[in-house]
Amino acid sequence: MLQPGDPAPTFTATAVGGVYGWGETIKLADFKGQIVVLYFYPKDDTPGCTKQACSLRDAWKNFTDRAAVFGVSIDSAKSHKKFVTKYSLPFPLISDEDKNIVEAYGVWVEKSMYGRKYMGTERSTFIVGPEGKIKAVFRKVKPEEHTDLILAAL
């Protein structure tokens, strides 16, 4: 389990939306010297994930000068494009189809719904400081509390 003070796991992935248009390769190392918010969510265009993304969208002016914000899920870049477009999301989403990022951050976990166990992404957020170390960790985030948690930690 990653804790504040740990080095943030590095990654290379495709970002969709925001300044990255419909898909550009990014690396965490590209953001050295900046604060990065990585919020992990289960699936594009589902009720909780939509509420979470739209809350960030609605508070976007509070983030623009403070941190680079990325949503991360195992959805495809094509799915992200639809989600970004449908809800006019101003921030990019990272596609982690191979699950390398969710596994590195420890958010690919066993979940249970209606008695059925399955693997999925735990709704969690990591704030990475300018030096590349974890500054804050929020696990099992409630969508309606997410934006306030991040803003308080920045």
MDAnalysis code that builds the backbone (N, CA, C; Angstrom):
import MDAnalysis as mda
import numpy as np

u = mda.Universe.empty(462, n_residues=154, atom_resindex=np.repeat(np.arange(154), 3), trajectory=True)
u.add_TopologyAttr("name", ["N", "CA", "C"] * 154)
u.add_TopologyAttr("resid", np.arange(1, 155))
u.add_TopologyAttr("resname", ["MET", "LEU", "GLN", "PRO", "GLY", "ASP", "PRO", "ALA", "PRO", "THR", "PHE", "THR", "ALA", "THR", "ALA", "VAL", "GLY", "GLY", "VAL", "TYR", "GLY", "TRP", "GLY", "GLU", "THR", "ILE", "LYS", "LEU", "ALA", "ASP", "PHE", "LYS", "GLY", "GLN", "ILE", "VAL", "VAL", "LEU", "TYR", "PHE", "TYR", "PRO", "LYS", "ASP", "ASP", "THR", "PRO", "GLY", "CYS", "THR", "LYS", "GLN", "ALA", "CYS", "SER", "LEU", "ARG", "ASP", "ALA", "TRP", "LYS", "ASN", "PHE", "THR", "ASP", "ARG", "ALA", "ALA", "VAL", "PHE", "GLY", "VAL", "SER", "ILE", "ASP", "SER", "ALA", "LYS", "SER", "HIS", "LYS", "LYS", "PHE", "VAL", "THR", "LYS", "TYR", "SER", "LEU", "PRO", "PHE", "PRO", "LEU", "ILE", "SER", "ASP", "GLU", "ASP", "LYS", "ASN", "ILE", "VAL", "GLU", "ALA", "TYR", "GLY", "VAL", "TRP", "VAL", "GLU", "LYS", "SER", "MET", "TYR", "GLY", "ARG", "LYS", "TYR", "MET", "GLY", "THR", "GLU", "ARG", "SER", "THR", "PHE", "ILE", "VAL", "GLY", "PRO", "GLU", "GLY", "LYS", "ILE", "LYS", "ALA", "VAL", "PHE", "ARG", "LYS", "VAL", "LYS", "PRO", "GLU", "GLU", "HIS", "THR", "ASP", "LEU", "ILE", "LEU", "ALA", "ALA", "LEU"])
u.atoms.positions = np.array([
    [0.839, -1.186, 0.000],
    [0.000, 0.000, 0.000],
    [0.881, 1.245, 0.000],
    [0.706, 2.086, -0.988],
    [1.459, 3.334, -1.057],
    [1.015, 4.285, 0.049],
    [1.988, 4.966, 0.624],
    [1.739, 5.901, 1.711],
    [2.370, 7.253, 1.362],
    [1.922, 8.322, 2.004],
    [2.595, 9.608, 1.810],
    [4.085, 9.478, 2.109],
    [4.897, 10.081, 1.243],
    [6.352, 10.000, 1.359],
    [6.974, 8.966, 0.440],
    [6.181, 7.982, -0.020],
    [6.697, 6.971, -0.952],
    [6.891, 7.593, -2.335],
    [7.873, 7.091, -3.091],
    [7.990, 7.548, -4.485],
    [6.750, 7.116, -5.272],
    [6.245, 7.987, -6.097],
    [5.089, 7.650, -6.933],
    [5.532, 6.702, -8.036],
    [4.806, 5.598, -8.250],
    [5.138, 4.708, -9.352],
    [5.071, 5.461, -10.691],
    [6.095, 5.289, -11.493],
    [6.130, 5.966, -12.787],
    [5.270, 5.210, -13.797],
    [4.893, 5.885, -14.854],
    [4.103, 5.239, -15.896],
    [4.220, 6.023, -17.191],
    [3.886, 5.337, -18.267],
    [3.708, 5.926, -19.589],
    [2.353, 5.432, -20.073],
    [1.504, 6.338, -20.544],
    [0.150, 5.955, -20.935],
    [-0.424, 6.971, -21.912],
    [-1.608, 6.655, -22.427],
    [-2.315, 7.557, -23.324],
    [-3.287, 8.411, -22.530],
    [-3.183, 9.730, -22.713],
    [-4.115, 10.676, -22.094],
    [-5.055, 11.198, -23.179],
    [-6.323, 11.300, -22.830],
    [-7.364, 11.754, -23.753],
    [-8.093, 12.931, -23.117],
    [-8.287, 13.988, -23.886],
    [-9.031, 15.137, -23.402],
    [-8.115, 16.227, -22.881],
    [-8.719, 17.345, -22.507],
    [-7.926, 18.481, -22.058],
    [-6.954, 18.901, -23.145],
    [-5.724, 19.229, -22.773],
    [-4.718, 19.666, -23.741],
    [-4.188, 18.519, -24.606],
    [-4.603, 17.288, -24.323],
    [-4.095, 16.124, -25.058],
    [-5.008, 15.675, -26.189],
    [-6.069, 16.438, -26.436],
    [-6.951, 16.117, -27.556],
    [-7.469, 14.692, -27.460],
    [-7.389, 13.975, -28.555],
    [-7.965, 12.630, -28.589],
    [-6.928, 11.547, -28.419],
    [-5.807, 11.894, -27.790],
    [-4.865, 10.857, -27.417],
    [-3.426, 11.231, -27.656],
    [-2.677, 11.378, -26.560],
    [-1.238, 11.610, -26.611],
    [-0.591, 10.782, -25.518],
    [0.618, 10.341, -25.783],
    [1.363, 9.591, -24.776],
    [1.979, 10.553, -23.773],
    [1.780, 10.245, -22.502],
    [2.374, 11.049, -21.439],
    [3.130, 10.128, -20.483],
    [4.017, 10.725, -19.691],
    [4.739, 10.006, -18.639],
    [4.604, 10.835, -17.367],
    [4.587, 10.165, -16.230],
    [4.544, 10.907, -14.977],
    [5.756, 11.831, -14.883],
    [6.887, 11.380, -15.401],
    [8.116, 12.185, -15.355],
    [7.960, 13.529, -16.075],
    [7.011, 13.636, -17.008],
    [6.768, 14.896, -17.720],
    [6.331, 16.013, -16.771],
    [5.897, 15.649, -15.561],
    [5.303, 16.615, -14.641],
    [6.189, 16.896, -13.423],
    [7.471, 16.569, -13.548],
    [8.393, 16.859, -12.454],
    [8.349, 18.351, -12.154],
    [8.286, 18.694, -10.874],
    [8.194, 20.090, -10.474],
    [6.763, 20.588, -10.333],
    [5.785, 19.739, -10.666],
    [4.373, 20.108, -10.550],
    [3.671, 19.153, -9.597],
    [2.551, 19.573, -9.074],
    [1.684, 18.678, -8.305],
    [0.777, 17.969, -9.301],
    [0.638, 16.656, -9.124],
    [-0.202, 15.848, -10.003],
    [-1.260, 15.143, -9.159],
    [-2.504, 15.230, -9.587],
    [-3.589, 14.497, -8.956],
    [-3.964, 13.353, -9.899],
    [-3.876, 12.126, -9.384],
    [-4.303, 10.940, -10.129],
    [-5.518, 10.384, -9.410],
    [-6.667, 10.505, -10.051],
    [-7.846, 9.918, -9.410],
    [-8.270, 8.700, -10.218],
    [-8.327, 7.577, -9.529],
    [-8.662, 6.290, -10.125],
    [-10.150, 6.041, -9.926],
    [-10.812, 5.629, -10.990],
    [-12.246, 5.384, -10.919],
    [-12.579, 4.122, -11.711],
    [-13.686, 3.452, -11.361],
    [-13.989, 2.157, -11.977],
    [-14.334, 2.159, -13.464],
    [-15.245, 3.046, -13.917],
    [-15.705, 2.918, -15.307],
    [-16.329, 4.214, -15.816],
    [-16.004, 4.554, -17.048],
    [-16.588, 5.717, -17.710],
    [-18.114, 5.618, -17.743],
    [-18.754, 6.781, -17.585],
    [-20.189, 6.946, -17.811],
    [-21.065, 6.045, -16.945],
    [-20.620, 5.746, -15.734],
    [-21.467, 5.060, -14.756],
    [-21.889, 6.112, -13.732],
    [-22.949, 5.873, -12.966],
    [-23.475, 6.944, -12.102],
    [-22.453, 7.567, -11.141],
    [-21.742, 6.764, -10.357],
    [-20.785, 7.314, -9.407],
    [-19.615, 7.998, -10.083],
    [-19.115, 7.396, -11.144],
    [-17.959, 7.962, -11.850],
    [-18.333, 9.251, -12.569],
    [-19.553, 9.325, -13.071],
    [-20.024, 10.548, -13.717],
    [-20.178, 11.658, -12.684],
    [-20.754, 11.335, -11.531],
    [-20.909, 12.329, -10.455],
    [-19.534, 12.859, -10.044],
    [-18.571, 11.965, -9.896],
    [-17.214, 12.342, -9.493],
    [-16.567, 13.253, -10.536],
    [-16.618, 12.865, -11.800],
    [-16.000, 13.647, -12.868],
    [-16.673, 15.014, -13.023],
    [-17.998, 15.052, -12.943],
    [-18.707, 16.318, -13.118],
    [-18.469, 17.259, -11.940],
    [-18.260, 16.718, -10.746],
    [-17.915, 17.557, -9.598],
    [-16.569, 18.241, -9.824],
    [-15.594, 17.500, -10.334],
    [-14.293, 18.092, -10.671],
    [-14.444, 19.127, -11.776],
    [-15.228, 18.796, -12.778],
    [-15.474, 19.744, -13.881],
    [-16.052, 21.050, -13.355],
    [-17.038, 20.943, -12.470],
    [-17.720, 22.129, -11.966],
    [-16.820, 22.989, -11.079],
    [-15.783, 22.382, -10.494],
    [-14.835, 23.118, -9.634],
    [-13.508, 23.368, -10.342],
    [-13.479, 23.163, -11.644],
    [-12.228, 23.177, -12.405],
    [-11.402, 24.448, -12.204],
    [-12.039, 25.592, -12.101],
    [-11.296, 26.850, -11.944],
    [-10.437, 26.842, -10.679],
    [-10.795, 26.013, -9.700],
    [-10.018, 25.911, -8.461],
    [-8.772, 25.033, -8.608],
    [-8.663, 24.322, -9.717],
    [-7.550, 23.397, -9.923],
    [-6.514, 23.889, -10.931],
    [-6.934, 24.687, -11.882],
    [-6.110, 24.962, -13.062],
    [-4.710, 25.466, -12.763],
    [-4.536, 26.280, -11.746],
    [-3.203, 26.802, -11.431],
    [-2.513, 26.045, -10.305],
    [-3.169, 25.017, -9.792],
    [-2.648, 24.336, -8.602],
    [-2.096, 22.945, -8.872],
    [-2.647, 22.240, -9.864],
    [-2.231, 20.853, -10.087],
    [-2.629, 20.394, -11.485],
    [-1.900, 19.399, -11.967],
    [-2.300, 18.686, -13.182],
    [-3.195, 17.542, -12.706],
    [-4.429, 17.494, -13.191],
    [-5.408, 16.505, -12.742],
    [-5.662, 15.500, -13.860],
    [-5.630, 14.212, -13.498],
    [-5.897, 13.138, -14.457],
    [-6.832, 12.118, -13.831],
    [-7.880, 11.756, -14.548],
    [-8.677, 10.594, -14.171],
    [-8.006, 9.379, -14.785],
    [-8.019, 8.253, -14.086],
    [-7.382, 7.028, -14.583],
    [-8.367, 5.870, -14.447],
    [-8.598, 5.174, -15.555],
    [-9.399, 3.951, -15.507],
    [-8.866, 2.982, -16.552],
    [-9.394, 1.772, -16.514],
    [-8.937, 0.750, -17.468],
    [-9.727, 0.809, -18.770],
    [-10.583, 1.824, -18.907],
    [-11.337, 2.003, -20.147],
    [-10.413, 2.387, -21.296],
    [-10.862, 2.148, -22.496],
    [-10.091, 2.473, -23.701],
    [-10.075, 3.976, -23.960],
    [-9.152, 4.405, -24.790],
    [-9.090, 5.803, -25.207],
    [-10.396, 6.197, -25.912],
    [-10.972, 5.281, -26.680],
    [-12.235, 5.554, -27.383],
    [-13.368, 5.814, -26.367],
    [-13.425, 5.012, -25.313],
    [-14.422, 5.201, -24.267],
    [-14.210, 6.540, -23.568],
    [-12.949, 6.867, -23.288],
    [-12.630, 8.150, -22.651],
    [-13.074, 9.319, -23.523],
    [-12.864, 9.212, -24.810],
    [-13.251, 10.291, -25.724],
    [-14.756, 10.553, -25.619],
    [-15.553, 9.492, -25.589],
    [-17.011, 9.639, -25.475],
    [-17.391, 10.282, -24.137],
    [-16.737, 9.836, -23.054],
    [-17.029, 10.346, -21.708],
    [-16.668, 11.832, -21.598],
    [-15.485, 12.184, -22.082],
    [-15.035, 13.582, -22.059],
    [-15.988, 14.465, -22.859],
    [-16.378, 14.008, -24.031],
    [-17.262, 14.772, -24.903],
    [-18.659, 14.915, -24.308],
    [-19.224, 13.815, -23.835],
    [-20.589, 13.819, -23.312],
    [-20.763, 14.779, -22.138],
    [-19.743, 14.862, -21.264],
    [-19.863, 15.676, -20.058],
    [-18.979, 16.926, -20.074],
    [-18.395, 17.247, -21.216],
    [-17.542, 18.437, -21.364],
    [-16.486, 18.518, -20.261],
    [-15.776, 17.417, -20.066],
    [-14.746, 17.375, -19.029],
    [-13.527, 18.165, -19.488],
    [-13.022, 19.095, -18.668],
    [-11.890, 19.930, -19.074],
    [-10.530, 19.303, -18.786],
    [-10.520, 18.180, -18.086],
    [-9.268, 17.531, -17.700],
    [-9.128, 16.210, -18.458],
    [-7.884, 15.727, -18.613],
    [-7.654, 14.497, -19.356],
    [-7.909, 13.244, -18.535],
    [-8.216, 12.183, -19.261],
    [-8.387, 10.852, -18.686],
    [-7.295, 9.958, -19.248],
    [-6.718, 9.135, -18.387],
    [-5.656, 8.216, -18.794],
    [-6.241, 6.832, -18.994],
    [-5.920, 6.231, -20.133],
    [-6.355, 4.877, -20.443],
    [-5.306, 3.882, -19.943],
    [-5.722, 2.971, -19.092],
    [-4.833, 1.958, -18.509],
    [-5.373, 0.563, -18.814],
    [-5.600, 0.296, -20.081],
    [-6.189, -0.979, -20.489],
    [-5.365, -2.192, -20.053],
    [-4.057, -2.045, -19.994],
    [-3.213, -3.181, -19.590],
    [-3.091, -3.315, -18.071],
    [-3.720, -2.405, -17.332],
    [-3.793, -2.415, -15.867],
    [-2.454, -2.205, -15.170],
    [-1.455, -1.712, -15.865],
    [-0.148, -1.479, -15.241],
    [-0.207, -0.396, -14.165],
    [-0.942, 0.671, -14.412],
    [-0.985, 1.787, -13.463],
    [-1.836, 1.413, -12.243],
    [-3.020, 0.846, -12.473],
    [-3.878, 0.482, -11.335],
    [-3.186, -0.542, -10.433],
    [-2.425, -1.443, -11.028],
    [-1.699, -2.430, -10.220],
    [-0.542, -1.773, -9.472],
    [0.203, -0.878, -10.134],
    [1.339, -0.217, -9.493],
    [0.887, 0.642, -8.304],
    [-0.290, 1.241, -8.397],
    [-0.796, 2.085, -7.321],
    [-1.636, 1.295, -6.300],
    [-1.783, -0.011, -6.536],
    [-2.480, -0.869, -5.574],
    [-3.978, -0.677, -5.517],
    [-4.570, -0.220, -6.624],
    [-6.012, 0.009, -6.631],
    [-6.778, -1.012, -7.473],
    [-6.093, -2.016, -8.014],
    [-6.755, -3.119, -8.709],
    [-6.992, -4.178, -7.635],
    [-8.237, -4.253, -7.156],
    [-8.540, -5.030, -5.961],
    [-9.748, -5.938, -6.183],
    [-9.899, -6.890, -5.269],
    [-11.090, -7.729, -5.288],
    [-12.250, -6.918, -4.727],
    [-13.352, -6.933, -5.437],
    [-14.551, -6.209, -5.024],
    [-15.699, -7.214, -4.930],
    [-16.779, -6.777, -4.351],
    [-17.938, -7.649, -4.211],
    [-19.203, -6.841, -4.448],
    [-20.096, -7.383, -5.256],
    [-21.387, -6.742, -5.497],
    [-22.442, -7.834, -5.594],
    [-23.468, -7.707, -4.794],
    [-24.556, -8.688, -4.769],
    [-24.027, -10.105, -4.550],
    [-23.019, -10.220, -3.700],
    [-22.453, -11.526, -3.370],
    [-21.469, -12.077, -4.383],
    [-21.270, -11.376, -5.484],
    [-20.344, -11.834, -6.532],
    [-19.016, -11.113, -6.351],
    [-17.939, -11.868, -6.344],
    [-16.598, -11.288, -6.213],
    [-15.984, -11.130, -7.605],
    [-15.283, -10.026, -7.783],
    [-14.648, -9.744, -9.069],
    [-13.506, -8.761, -8.832],
    [-12.630, -8.617, -9.808],
    [-11.533, -7.654, -9.726],
    [-11.972, -6.354, -10.386],
    [-11.609, -5.248, -9.750],
    [-11.974, -3.947, -10.294],
    [-11.131, -2.844, -9.677],
    [-11.334, -1.643, -10.157],
    [-10.583, -0.479, -9.688],
    [-11.255, 0.108, -8.456],
    [-10.476, 0.266, -7.390],
    [-10.956, 0.931, -6.187],
    [-10.917, 2.436, -6.423],
    [-12.004, 3.121, -6.104],
    [-12.077, 4.568, -6.279],
    [-11.104, 5.208, -5.282],
    [-9.963, 5.655, -5.764],
    [-8.900, 6.192, -4.915],
    [-8.215, 7.351, -5.607],
    [-7.612, 8.225, -4.809],
    [-6.909, 9.385, -5.356],
    [-5.542, 9.512, -4.706],
    [-4.553, 9.822, -5.535],
    [-3.179, 10.040, -5.082],
    [-2.754, 11.428, -5.526],
    [-2.214, 12.192, -4.598],
    [-1.641, 13.487, -4.940],
    [-0.131, 13.300, -4.896],
    [0.505, 13.591, -6.025],
    [1.952, 13.440, -6.164],
    [2.567, 14.834, -6.094],
    [3.524, 14.998, -5.184],
    [4.176, 16.288, -5.010],
    [5.153, 16.592, -6.131],
    [5.664, 17.815, -6.186],
    [6.563, 18.242, -7.263],
    [7.849, 17.423, -7.361],
    [8.247, 16.798, -6.263],
    [9.476, 16.002, -6.251],
    [9.225, 14.535, -6.628],
    [7.966, 14.189, -6.961],
    [7.646, 12.832, -7.401],
    [7.302, 11.873, -6.282],
    [7.036, 12.399, -5.100],
    [6.646, 11.537, -3.971],
    [5.162, 11.729, -3.660],
    [4.567, 10.661, -3.157],
    [3.160, 10.719, -2.785],
    [2.992, 11.731, -1.656],
    [2.091, 12.674, -1.868],
    [1.815, 13.714, -0.866],
    [0.577, 13.349, -0.038],
    [-0.419, 12.754, -0.679],
    [-1.655, 12.368, 0.015],
    [-2.288, 11.181, -0.708],
    [-3.003, 10.363, 0.067],
    [-3.709, 9.200, -0.471],
    [-5.120, 9.191, 0.100],
    [-6.102, 9.046, -0.766],
    [-7.499, 8.918, -0.352],
    [-8.033, 7.635, -0.976],
    [-8.364, 6.661, -0.160],
    [-8.883, 5.377, -0.647],
    [-10.386, 5.289, -0.408],
    [-11.032, 4.489, -1.246],
    [-12.482, 4.263, -1.145],
    [-13.226, 5.591, -1.038],
    [-12.908, 6.471, -1.948],
    [-13.471, 7.820, -1.984],
    [-14.956, 7.775, -2.338],
    [-15.734, 8.600, -1.680],
    [-17.139, 8.778, -2.051],
    [-17.180, 9.872, -3.123],
    [-17.868, 9.631, -4.241],
    [-17.882, 10.607, -5.339],
    [-18.263, 12.018, -4.914],
    [-19.225, 12.137, -4.013],
    [-19.693, 13.469, -3.618],
    [-18.724, 14.205, -2.691],
    [-17.744, 13.517, -2.123],
    [-16.761, 14.153, -1.234],
    [-15.405, 14.375, -1.904],
    [-15.241, 13.806, -3.058],
    [-13.937, 13.735, -3.720],
    [-13.302, 15.098, -3.974],
    [-14.014, 15.981, -4.606],
    [-13.463, 17.290, -4.977],
    [-12.999, 18.059, -3.746],
    [-13.800, 18.063, -2.688],
    [-13.426, 18.795, -1.470],
    [-12.172, 18.194, -0.827],
    [-12.041, 16.865, -0.843],
    [-10.845, 16.222, -0.292],
    [-9.587, 16.685, -1.012],
    [-9.661, 16.708, -2.333],
    [-8.484, 17.105, -3.131],
    [-8.138, 18.565, -2.867],
    [-9.127, 19.439, -2.936],
    [-8.858, 20.868, -2.744],
    [-8.253, 21.137, -1.364],
    [-8.722, 20.434, -0.347],
    [-8.189, 20.620, 0.999],
    [-6.732, 20.167, 1.100],
    [-6.354, 19.190, 0.288],
    [-4.981, 18.644, 0.345],
    [-3.985, 19.426, -0.500],
    [-4.471, 20.260, -1.417],
    [-3.556, 20.976, -2.314],
    [-2.893, 22.159, -1.626],
])
